Amino acid sequence: MIQQQLMQIVFWLGVIVCLPTFYRFVYAGSALLWRQLFPTRNVEIRLLDQQHHLIKSVTIKLDRRDGKKIVDLIEEATAKGSTK
């Protein structure tokens, strides 16, 4: 009985330790699948200036092969913008 409980504890500890790694693999795989199903071709970037109440927007039309590049650029820009 004690041996079975120890095995269950070891099993659940292993599951808890492996979940973050498994989650990252599933997240990366679903991102690749999502980009194949719904390619990013038109990207609109908006700049909001609250002091002057201006909204400027730029629309970028991309080739299907450039979808990953623009996603990487957006992630990099948002990461730099959040550090300010």
Phi, psi and omega in degrees: 000313179296321181296320179295319178294321177296319178296320179294319178297315179297318179300310183291327174296320177297320178296315181296322180288324184275343183301314180299321178294315178298320180299317181295320178296316179294319179298314180295318179295320180290328177295318178296317179295318180298318180293330177287321181284320183232081183292145179274112180244321179246121180238129177249125179248127181245137175247121181253120176252105186282338179290318182256002180056048179249145173233117177245139180227148177231130176252128181248126176257125186243158169284157182300327182289341183268005182300316180294323181298316182290325177296318177296320179295320179294317179297320179294318180294318180291328177292320178289324181291329181281344180276345181283000000 
